[in-house]
C-alpha cells in the first residue's frame, strides 16, 4: 500500500470498519470499546482458535478483555481475549495515516464500500442462530413473572427481584455494524460502549452504564446504580423527581456493597451519592465508592469484590442467593452474557469491569436484546414492562436503523 493511499483516510469511521474486518477475518476473538467519559477507542485481537478460560484472579492476568456470563459455569471460569494485538486512537484527534500499524493500513487500501460489504457478510456468516431464546420476550409472561416476584417479596422470601426479558429484532438488509457502533459512541458518552466476538460463543454489542469494579494504580472503585426514569425536558438532571420506590431500590444496592466491605473487614472507604446520572435517554440514581488499596493493604481487592458482587443486586435481587434461585427457576430463557460482566484487564495499568447491560446478541439474521427491571413490593407490572421497552430501545433503535 503506498503512502498516498494511507494519507487519504477520510474519517475515523474507516479505521473502525477496518478493525471490524480484521477481527472478523482473523478467525479468532476480538473486542472494541470506549470507556465512559473518555475519547479513547481501544481494540484487541487474539487470533488463536481456542480461547483461554481463566479464574477471576484479575491481578495475575496478562493484558486482555474478560467476558463472564450471568450464571457461573461449573468451573467458575471466564472467557479471556488476550491482547496479542492492541491498538488505540483518540476520537477527538485527526488520524495520521502514515503512523497506523501496517496490519491496519493494508485494510484501508480497500474501497470503503468493499469493507462494509465484507463486514456485513462476515457478521452473518460467523454468527449463528442458536436456541429458542426469543421465548423470554412475551409481555404476558413478563407481567406474570413480575407479579410472582411481588408476591415473593410480600411473603418475605425476597426484598427485591430483577426479572429480565428478551426482544428479537430482524437484522435489516442494510445493517451497518460500523455505523451502529459509531452511533452508540456519539449517543452514549457516559457509557461503556463495547463489542466483542468470540467464535462459537457469541457476538455482542452494548453500551453499559454500570461499573462493577475498577482499579487504577492504588485505587479501587465501584458503584451502586438503580432506579430508572426516562429523561425529559431541557435539563432532565435538574427537573427529575424520584419516588420512594426508586430511592429504596437504589439504597438496597448501596447497602449490599457496604455489606460486602464488612464481610472482608474493610472499613476505610469513601461513599459519594446518591446522585442522578444520565445514561442515554434514561436517568438513574448512582452512588460511588472508592478505596485506597495501598493504605488498606488490600492489593487483591478487585478480584475479591468481583466474586462478592457478581451478580449484583441491581441485576439479580436481594437476598442474592434466594433471588438468583428465583430467576433460575422462573425465567424462561438463558441470560447468557446479559447481566454478566466484561471489560479490559491490566491494560496500561488499569482494569475496568462493567456489568453487561443495554446489550444485544448479534446472530446470523437477527439481534436479541435484553433488559431487566428492579421489582419491589411497590412495583407496577405494566410500568416495569415499559421500563424494559425503554432499555431495549437504547441499542435496538440503532440496529434497526443504523443511520438514526
ABEGO torsion letter per residue (X at the ends): XBAAAAAABABAAAAAAAAAAAAAAAGBBBBBBBBBGBABBBBBBBABABBBBBBBBAAABBBEBBBBBABBBAAGBBBBBBBABBBBBBAABBBBAAABBAAAAAAAABBAAAAAAAAAAAAAAABBBBEBAAAAABAAAAAAAAAAAAAAAAAGABABBBBBBBBBBBBBAABBAAAAAAAAAAABAABBBBBBBBBGAEBBBBBBABBABBBBEABBBBBBBBEBBBBBEABAAAABBBBAAAAAAAAAAAAAAAAAAAAAGBABBBBBOBBBBBBEABBBBBBBBBBBAAAAGBAAAAAAAAAAAOBBAAAAEOBAAAAAAAAAAABABBAEABGBBBEBBGBGGBBBBBBBBGBBBBBAABBBBBBBBBBBAABBAAAAAAAAAAAAAAAAAAAABAAX
